[in-house]
Amino acid sequence: MKFDAGITSMHPELFCSDFSLDIFGALFMRHFAGDWGLVSPETWTSNEHAITHGGELVSLHTVPNGRKIKIVTNAQRSGTIAFYV
């Protein structure tokens, strides 16, 4: 892990997905490793800066049903949440 992620949670809607919850575990691991997925170059740069200087961390990924999942770690590093966008 490149940073402390705090308490990890998922929006309840994700538990109703029609695919394996293992996918979310893999996406969280990518986020924790600094793989920000489909974010803009500006957000990618902001995330890299935030790892060492503080600030929110955001990643964006597509799941098998074609929807996008955003994962956000708050600036205080007390929590990380995943939700559909």
PyMOL commands that set and color helices and strands:
alter all, ss='L'
color gray80, all
select helices_A, chain A and resi 12-16+22-32+41-53
alter helices_A, ss='H'
color red, helices_A
select strands_A, chain A and resi 7-10+57-62+68-73+79-84
alter strands_A, ss='S'
color yellow, strands_A
deselect
rebuild
show_as cartoon
